[in-house]
Amino acid sequence: MKLNDKTTIVTGASGGVGIELVKELLNKGATVIAVNRNTESLFKFRESLSSADRLHIYSVDVTQRDQVNNAVTEMLKQVGHLDGLINNAGIIQPFIPVASLDWSKIKQVMNVNFYGQLNFIKALLPEFLSRPEAHIINIGSMGGFLPVPGQVVYGVSKAATLILNAMEKNKLSIRIGKDSKIFFFLYKFFPKFAIHTISKFLK
């Protein structure tokens, strides 16, 4: 997908991989909607940009379906159309066994890592299906393939993301599909190269 005149949403956009994705997309000519609960650092980042008019910032809790739906409605009013989603928001659990993990933390991990992605997908599918083309990228983890001691619930949430990536195969274009194992390896050990790979999907 050519990025000029295209608008892509990035969740978990305020730091780490998220902010690098925002930079890469802006450099390629995209309009970017950066989503995060805490947006202070994003507004500071926008002040340093010559392309500030192409960066829109929304404070959204991805676990709250009403907030997501309302935000998508406002995004469409502001920019007119939406063409891509990178579901990057995610958290890990404390490195402790399940027996010692509070239910509140279990729910938080699942709500952010799985339902947070699904909330945005469901909110955006009507718009995406009306576009000539649109793309969804769900960021996963090697934890979804291999058990990590003290990260069982995190691994479960990321395994759910792997299935989500393949939903309604041949009907919806949801990346990363068959190359996910290779991509998640790169994302774990070579994050900068992984970011470059994501950006190539959206050329």
Buried (B, 14 or more C-beta within 10 A) or exposed (E): BEBEEBBBBBBBBBEEBBBBBBBBBBEBEBBBBBBBBEBEEBEEBBEEEEEEEBBBBBEBBBBBBEBBBBBBEBBBEEBEBBBBBBBBBBBBBEEBEEEEBEEEBBEBBBBBBBBBBBBBBBBBBEBBEEBEEBBBBBBBBBBBBEEBEBBBBBBBBBBBBBEBBEEEEEEBBBBBEEEBBEBBEBBBEEEEEBBEBBBEBBE
